[in-house]
Amino acid sequence: MLEMKAIVILGGGYGGVSVVHQLLEQDLPADHEIILVDRMPFQGLKTEYYAVASGTVADVDVRVPFPQDPRVRMVYGVITEIDLENRKVHLEDQAIGYEQLVIALGCTDKYHNIPGAEPYTHSIQSFSSTRETFCRISDVKPYGQVSIVGGGLSGVELASELREARPDLNVRILDRGASILSAFPDKLQEYVRDWFQAHQVEMLAHANITRVEQGVLYNGNEAVYTDLTVWTAGIQPARPVQLLDLPKDAQGRLEINVYHQLPAYPNVYVVGDCASLPFSPSAQLAEAQGKQVAEVMQALWKGETPELGQIKLKGILGSLGKKAGFGLMGKRMIMMGRVPRVLKSGVLWMSKQHFG
C-alpha cells in the first residue's frame, strides 16, 4: 500500500481554499493527500461578514462548501499549537503530521492593549463572532446607540449597511485619524463622509479610545455612551501564529521568502493575513498567494526551480449599503456610486463559484 505524504493546510479561508483548488486542478502526485483543517464545515466569505452582522444577509448566504474530492480529507477542530521541529499540528483532540504545511489561519482582532476593549466590544472577525454580533445588534432597542470603533473598510461597510438595516438606530463611527478611510485618496474619503452625513451616521475623528466599560467608551477622559460597540480597529495574525517564535514584521506577520516559505522551514508556506507582504491584507491577496504556493509545490515536485510572476492586485471595492459603493483601481482610478457596488456584487458571485 502506498504511504501517503500529507499536505496539511491550516485554514479554509480564501488563501487555504485557493491552494486546494490549484493543487487539484494540476497533477497531484499519487503519494500525496491534502488535509484541510478548519473549525467550520464550510468556507465563510469573510468580506461579507459586515452584512451578516447588520442583518441584511443571512449567514447561509455567505457559506461556500469546501472542495469535494477523494484526494482531500477534512479535519475539523481548533488548532492549539504548530510544532515546526517535529512537523506536527496539534488540535484540541489530536495531532496531525505533515510533509508540507500551509499556514493560512487568517487574523483576529487587535485591541492595542486598551483595557476592556476585548470583553466589552463585539467582533466580525470570525463566522461565530459575527453571528453573535448580529444577535446583539438585533436586541438593541429602537433609537439605541451602536458605536463602531475603527474607520477603515470594515467599519465603513458595517456602519453603512447597519444604517440601511436599522434606520431606527443611532449609528456612530469613531476613528483615531482625521477622517474615515484615511488610507484612501481624499476625494474618496470626502464622498464617503458626504454619504454618512446624508444618512445620519455620526463620525467622530481623532478619537483616542483609552478604555472601554459596559456601555461606555472613553475618548481620552470623555465618556461616550453606547448601547453596543463593534470593534473594527485593527487585526493581527491568529493565535497559533502569535505563539511561533520566528522573525515577524511590526504587525506580527511571519517573514517569508520569495516562494512564500518560512526561510528556516522551506516545507512550510504562509498565506494571507499571517504573511509579511508589502500589501494590505485582503481576500484577493490571499487567493493570489495561494495560487503561487501551489505553483511552487508543483515545480519542486518536478525538480524545477519555481518561477513566480509579480502579484498584481486589481483594486479595492467597498459598499455603502446596497445601492452605492466606492472603489480604487490601481493607485489612481477612483470609482464612486452605483457601479462599484454592482462590481462588488459580481466579485461576491465569483467567490461563491470559486472563480478567481
N, C-alpha and C positions, 0 to 999 in steps of 0.2 A: 504494500500500500504506500502511495506517495506521501511523504512527510510534508505537510503544508507550512509555508512561511507566512507569517501574519503581517499584513499592512494594517496597523491599528490607527484609526482616525478618531481623534477626540473632538467631538462637537459636530452636530448635524445642522449647522447653520449654513450660510451662503458659501463660506470657504470650504468647509468639510464636504458638503454635498457636491461642490464643483469638482473636487479631487475625485470623488467616487464616479461621477458621470464620465469624466475624462478618461479615467482608467478603464472603465467598462467599454467605452467606445473604441479603444485600441485593443491590442492583443495582450491581455493579462497572462503572464506565464502560468503554465498549468499547475505549478507547485506553489502558487501564491493564492491567498484568500484575503479579502478585505473584511475587517471587523470595524463597524461603525458604532461608536459609543455615544449615547446621548441620554439625557434624563427623560425625554418625551418620545412617544411612538410616532412622531411626525415632525417635520420641519416647520417652525414658526417663522413667518415672514416679518422679521423684526422692524423693517422700515414702516410697517403699518400698525405697529402696536399703539401709537398715539390715537388711532381711530377706534381701536378696541377699547382703550381706556375711556374715551369720551362717549362711547355707546353708539356711534354711527355705523359701526361694522361689527358683526357677530364674530366671536373668536373662531368659529368653524370656517369662516371665510378667509382666514389667514393661515390655515393649516395646509401643508403640502405633503403628500405621502412620501416616505423615503423610497429610494430605488428598490425595486423588487427584482432580484437576480440571484441565482444559485451560488454565485461567487461572492455574495455579500452576506455577512452574518451580523445581525443586530444584537447589541448588548445594551441593556437599559440600566441606568444607575447613576449615582453621584460619585464623581472622581475625588478621591481624598489625597492621593499622592502620585507623583510621577517620579519613578526611580530610574534615572538615566543610566546609572552604573550597572544595574542588573537587568536593564531592558524590561521593566515591568511597570504596568499601570495598576494602581490599587484603587478599587472601588470599596464601598462600604461592606460588601459581602463576598468579594472575590478579587483575584489578581489575574491580569492578562499579560502574557509575554508577547513581545513583538520582535520582528526582524527590522521593520521600518515603522516610524511613528510620525504622525502628522498632528501637531498641536493646533487646533482650530476652535478654542474654547470661548472665544468672544470676550466680552467685557462685563463689568459690573459697575455700579455707581461708585463715584469717588466723592467722599464727603469732606475732604480737606481739613480733617481733624476738628470740625465745628461741633461743639457739644450739642447733643440732642438731635443732630441732623438725621442720623440713621433711624432711631426709634420713632421720631415724630413726623416723618415725611413718607411719602409713597413713591413707588418706583414704576417705570415702564421698561426696565432693562431685561426682564425675563417674562416668559409667557405667563407663568403662575402669578408673578407680582403684578403684571398688567391686568389680569382678570380681577385680582383683589382690589386694585386701584379703581377699576370700573365699578365694582360693587360699592366701594366707599363713596365715590363721586355720586352714584345713583342715590345714595342715602342722604346727601346734603339737601337740606330743606330749601324750598323756593326762596330766592333772594339771599341765599347764603353766599359766603365768600370762598372762592377757590384761588389759591395762590400757586404760581409756578415759578420755581427758582431756577434760573438759567435761561438766557435769551438766545440760545443757539437754535439750530434747525429743529431739534426735537421739541424744545419748549415752545417755539413759534407755531409749529404744526399742531401741537396739543391745544394751545390756547385758542387758535382759530377754529379748530374742529369742535372744541367744547363750547365756544360761543354759539355755533350753529346747533349743536345738540341740545344745549340747555340755555335758551335765551333768558330764562328766569334767573340765572345765576350771575353773580358779580365775578368777573374773571380778571385777575391781576397777574402780570408777569414782571419778575424782578431780575435785573442783571447788573453785574458789577461794572460793566463798561458804560461808555457814554450812550450807547444805543444797542438795541437788539440786533442780532446778526452782524456783530462787529467785524467778523472775518469776511464779509461780503462787501461789494462796491457800495459807495454812498448812495447812488441812485436807487439801488435795490433796497437798501435799508429804509430810505425815505418812502418808497412805495409800500412796504410792509407796515411802517409806522402809520401812514395815512389810512391803510386798511383797518388797523387796530383802532384808530381814533374814530373812524366812521362806524365801527361796530362795537363801540363802548368797551374795548379791552384796555384796562388801565396799565400803563407802563411806568415802572419805577427804575430809573437809571442810577448808576453809581451806587448801587446797593451793596452794603458791606454786612453780610449776614454773620453775626458773631456768635449767636447761639439760637437754638430752637427749643421751644417748650410746647406742651399741648395747647394748640390754639393760638400760639404766639410765635412770630418771627421777630428777632431783634436785629434791626438795621442800625448797626452801631449800638447806641444805647436806647434808640427809639423802638418802642413796642409796636409791631404791625400785627393786628389781629386778623385771624383767618379761621375758617371752619375746617379747611383741609388744604394740605400742601403737597404738591408733587415736585420731586427733585429731578431736575434735568441739568445739573450744574457741573458735569464732569464725569469722566469714565476712567477706568483703569482695567488692566487685564484680570481675568478670572482668578480666583483664589489659588488654584494649584500652580499657576504660573507665578503668582506673587511669592510662593514658597520656594521657588527654584533659586539657588544661589549661583547665578550666572550673570554675565555682563548684560546690563539693561540701559535703556535711554532714560531721559528725565521723566518720561511718562510711565516708566516701569515696564516697557515693552522689550522683549528679548532681541538682542542684537543678532543679526543673521548675515550670511554671506550672499553672494550674487545668485546662488542657487536656492535661496530661502532655507538653508540649512543652519543648524547651530554649528559654529566653527569647530567646537570641541567634540561634537557628536554628529558627524555627517549623515548618519542614518535617521536623524530627527529633523523634521521640517516644521516651520512655524508659519501660520497663515492668519491673515485678518488682524483683528484688534490686538492680538498678542505679539505681533511682529513689528519691529522698528523699521519703518519705511518713511521716505520723505513726502508722504501724503497724509491727509486727514483720513481717519478710519471711515470706511464706507462698505456697503454691500458690494458695490461694483468693484472695489479694490480687492476684497476678499475673493470674489469669483475669479478675477483675473489672476491673482496669485495661485489659487487652487489649480487652475489650468496649467500654469507653468510648473508647479510641483509635479504634476502628473507627467509632464513632458520630460522633466529631469529624470524621474524614475525610469521612464521608458528608454531614454537614451543610455542610462547606466546599465540597464539590463542587456542592451545590445553591445555594450562595450564601447560606446561612443562618448565623446565629450559633448555635454549639453550646450545647445546654442539657443539662448533666450533673447527674444526681442524686448524692447523697452515697453514697460506697461504704460498704456495711454488711456487715460480716463476720459469719458465722453462729456462729463459735466455733472452738475448737481441740480436736482429738481426738488422743489418744495411745494406744499399745498397750503392754501388759505381757505379752509373749508372745502366744499365740493365743487365750487364754481370758479375759483380763482387760484392762482399759483404764481410761482416765480422760478427762474432758473438761471444758471450761469454755465454757459457752454465755453469750455476753454478758460481763458483768463479774462476775456473781454466781452463776449457776447452775452448781453443781459436779456432775459425774457420775462415778461410780466403779463398777468391777465389770464385769459381762458386757455390759451394754447399750452403753456407749460403744465397746467392742471390736466389737460387731456393727455399730454405726453406721459405724465406720471402714471395715469391710469393704464396706459399702454405698457409701461415698464412693469407694473404690477402683474398684468395679464401674462407677460412673457416669463416672469418669475414663476408663476403658477404652472406654466407649461414646460419649465426648465429650459427655456431658450435664453441664450446669453450673447 
